[in-house]
Amino acid sequence: MVTGRVLVTGRYEVAHQIIESFAAHISNGMVPNRFPEVGEEPEYNTIDASLWFVYAVDRYVAYSRDATGVRSVAWPAVKQILDGYRRGTRYNIHMDERGLIAGGTSGVQLTWMDVKIGDWVVTPRYGKPVEIQALWMTALDVGAGLATELGESDYAAGCQKDRARAVESFRKRFWYEDGTYLYDTIDGPEGDDTSIRPNQVYAISLCDDC
């Protein structure tokens, strides 16, 4: 949305303002998925919004080449997100020992497929959703690139190491051999989910080497 509305059209100042607005509300490595009315607290019940924020920063850099703005606002926000997911944050969102992102608690839907009727979560996707892994590997790649450009070689190396581990784990775990497609979610309460959903398309579009 940011790319199509403000980057392609050259409205880089507006794009920077959007990034700045979300960066100001990062909490425990997460950006809010909804800003309530004035005086109320933002809501952080999403596993993908923070990773999409990192992707948006990457697109902003690619279009604007605004090194100063990235250094002062965007880069600290990106680091908070990467570090927050590594150490763990709300709703049991965390990087596991294989470098993949897991998350989810009963009664809460964290992905974009978040329809809920009363207490009924229509599409429970607890565990490790496929598109979250694609976004995570992309975010680590973005982090490595920005850290390198900004002279933080140790941080860049850490991102590269984590991404390599995540890619290896993704290749081993997400291919559903019997169906010849990717699992929608793995390691959930009921095992691996073989449902055919559009989420695996993210892996194709975001990760050339996954």
C-alpha positions as CSV (number, residue, x, y, z in Angstrom):
1,M,0.0,0.0,0.0
2,V,2.8,2.4,0.9
3,T,4.6,1.6,-2.3
4,G,1.7,2.1,-4.6
5,R,0.2,5.2,-3.0
6,V,3.3,7.3,-2.0
7,L,6.5,5.8,-3.3
8,V,5.6,5.2,-6.9
9,T,4.0,8.6,-7.0
10,G,7.1,10.2,-5.5
11,R,5.5,11.4,-2.3
12,Y,8.5,10.5,-0.2
13,E,7.8,13.0,2.6
14,V,4.4,11.4,3.2
15,A,6.0,7.9,3.2
16,H,8.5,9.1,5.8
17,Q,5.7,10.5,7.9
18,I,3.9,7.1,7.8
19,I,7.0,5.3,8.9
20,E,7.7,7.8,11.6
21,S,4.2,7.5,12.9
22,F,4.3,3.8,13.3
23,A,7.9,3.8,14.6
24,A,6.8,6.1,17.5
25,H,4.4,3.4,18.7
26,I,6.7,0.3,18.6
27,S,6.3,-1.7,21.8
28,N,8.2,-4.8,22.6
29,G,9.3,-5.1,19.0
30,M,5.8,-4.7,17.6
31,V,4.0,-2.0,15.6
32,P,0.3,-1.7,16.3
33,N,-2.2,-3.1,13.8
34,R,-4.9,-0.6,14.9
35,F,-4.9,2.9,16.4
36,P,-8.0,3.4,18.5
37,E,-9.7,6.7,19.4
38,V,-7.7,9.5,21.1
39,G,-6.8,8.5,24.6
40,E,-7.0,4.8,24.1
41,E,-4.0,2.4,23.8
42,P,-3.0,1.0,20.4
43,E,-3.7,-2.7,19.7
44,Y,-0.8,-5.0,19.0
45,N,-2.5,-8.3,18.2
46,T,-0.7,-9.1,15.0
47,I,2.3,-11.2,14.0
48,D,2.8,-9.8,10.5
49,A,2.4,-6.0,10.7
50,S,5.8,-5.5,12.2
51,L,7.5,-7.5,9.5
52,W,5.5,-5.7,6.8
53,F,6.8,-2.5,8.4
54,V,10.4,-3.6,7.8
55,Y,9.5,-4.4,4.2
56,A,8.0,-0.9,3.8
57,V,11.2,0.6,5.1
58,D,13.1,-1.3,2.5
59,R,10.9,-0.1,-0.2
60,Y,11.2,3.5,1.1
61,V,15.0,3.2,1.0
62,A,14.9,1.8,-2.5
63,Y,12.8,4.7,-3.9
64,S,13.9,7.7,-1.8
65,R,17.6,7.0,-1.0
66,D,17.0,8.9,2.2
67,A,20.0,7.8,4.2
68,T,19.5,10.5,6.9
69,G,15.9,9.7,7.5
70,V,16.6,6.0,7.6
71,R,19.4,6.4,10.1
72,S,17.5,8.6,12.5
73,V,14.0,7.0,12.4
74,A,13.6,3.8,10.4
75,W,16.8,1.9,11.3
76,P,16.2,2.1,15.1
77,A,12.7,0.9,14.6
78,V,13.8,-2.0,12.4
79,K,16.3,-3.1,15.0
80,Q,13.7,-3.0,17.7
81,I,11.5,-5.3,15.6
82,L,14.2,-7.8,14.7
83,D,15.5,-7.9,18.3
84,G,11.9,-8.2,19.7
85,Y,11.1,-11.2,17.6
86,R,14.4,-12.8,18.4
87,R,13.9,-12.6,22.1
88,G,10.2,-13.1,22.1
89,T,7.2,-10.7,22.6
90,R,3.4,-10.7,23.0
91,Y,1.3,-13.8,22.2
92,N,4.3,-16.1,22.4
93,I,5.7,-14.6,19.2
94,H,9.4,-15.7,19.1
95,M,12.2,-17.1,17.0
96,D,12.7,-20.8,17.8
97,E,15.9,-22.8,17.9
98,R,15.7,-23.4,14.1
99,G,15.4,-19.7,13.3
100,L,11.7,-19.8,12.4
101,I,9.0,-17.5,13.8
102,A,6.4,-19.1,16.0
103,G,3.4,-17.5,17.7
104,G,-0.1,-17.8,18.9
105,T,-2.3,-18.2,21.9
106,S,-5.7,-19.8,22.3
107,G,-8.6,-17.5,21.2
108,V,-6.4,-15.0,19.4
109,Q,-5.8,-14.9,15.6
110,L,-2.6,-13.1,14.7
111,T,-2.3,-13.4,11.0
112,W,-4.2,-11.5,8.3
113,M,-6.8,-14.3,8.3
114,D,-8.2,-13.0,11.5
115,V,-12.0,-13.5,11.3
116,K,-13.4,-14.2,14.7
117,I,-17.1,-14.7,15.6
118,G,-17.6,-14.5,19.4
119,D,-15.0,-16.8,20.8
120,W,-14.7,-18.8,17.6
121,V,-11.4,-18.3,15.7
122,V,-12.5,-19.1,12.1
123,T,-9.0,-20.0,10.8
124,P,-6.7,-20.9,13.6
125,R,-3.1,-20.8,12.5
126,Y,-1.2,-21.2,15.7
127,G,2.4,-22.3,15.3
128,K,4.5,-21.2,12.3
129,P,2.5,-19.8,9.4
130,V,4.2,-19.9,6.0
131,E,3.9,-16.3,5.1
132,I,5.4,-15.2,8.4
133,Q,8.5,-17.2,7.7
134,A,8.8,-15.5,4.3
135,L,8.4,-12.1,5.9
136,W,10.9,-12.9,8.6
137,M,13.6,-14.0,6.2
138,T,13.0,-10.9,4.1
139,A,13.2,-8.7,7.3
140,L,16.5,-10.3,8.2
141,D,17.8,-9.6,4.7
142,V,16.7,-6.0,5.0
143,G,18.3,-5.8,8.4
144,A,21.6,-7.1,7.1
145,G,21.6,-4.7,4.1
146,L,20.8,-1.6,6.2
147,A,23.3,-2.5,8.9
148,T,26.0,-2.9,6.3
149,E,25.2,0.4,4.7
150,L,25.2,2.1,8.1
151,G,28.5,0.6,9.2
152,E,27.2,-1.9,11.8
153,S,29.0,-5.0,10.5
154,D,28.4,-7.1,13.6
155,Y,24.7,-6.6,13.4
156,A,24.7,-7.3,9.7
157,A,26.6,-10.6,10.3
158,G,24.0,-11.6,13.0
159,C,21.1,-11.0,10.6
160,Q,22.9,-13.0,7.8
161,K,23.5,-15.9,10.2
162,D,19.9,-16.0,11.4
163,R,18.6,-15.8,7.9
164,A,20.8,-18.6,6.6
165,R,19.5,-20.8,9.5
166,A,15.9,-19.8,8.8
167,V,16.2,-20.5,5.1
168,E,17.7,-24.0,5.8
169,S,14.9,-24.8,8.2
170,F,12.2,-23.5,5.9
171,R,13.4,-25.7,3.1
172,K,13.5,-28.8,5.3
173,R,10.1,-28.3,7.1
174,F,7.7,-26.5,4.8
175,W,7.7,-28.7,1.7
176,Y,4.6,-31.0,1.8
177,E,5.9,-33.8,-0.4
178,D,2.6,-35.7,-0.8
179,G,0.8,-32.5,-2.1
180,T,3.8,-31.0,-3.8
181,Y,3.2,-27.6,-2.2
182,L,4.0,-25.8,1.0
183,Y,2.4,-26.4,4.3
184,D,0.2,-23.5,5.4
185,T,1.3,-23.8,9.0
186,I,3.6,-26.2,10.8
187,D,4.1,-27.2,14.5
188,G,0.6,-26.2,15.5
189,P,-1.4,-27.8,18.3
190,E,-2.8,-30.3,15.9
191,G,0.4,-30.7,13.9
192,D,1.1,-29.5,10.4
193,D,-1.7,-27.9,8.4
194,T,-1.9,-29.0,4.7
195,S,-4.7,-26.7,3.8
196,I,-4.2,-25.0,0.4
197,R,-4.4,-21.3,1.0
198,P,-2.8,-18.3,-0.8
199,N,-0.3,-17.7,1.9
200,Q,2.4,-19.8,0.3
201,V,2.5,-17.3,-2.6
202,Y,4.3,-14.9,-0.2
203,A,7.3,-17.3,-0.2
204,I,7.5,-17.2,-3.9
205,S,7.1,-13.4,-4.1
206,L,9.4,-12.4,-1.2
207,C,12.2,-15.0,-1.2
208,D,14.1,-15.8,-4.3
209,D,16.3,-18.3,-2.5
210,C,13.8,-19.9,-0.1
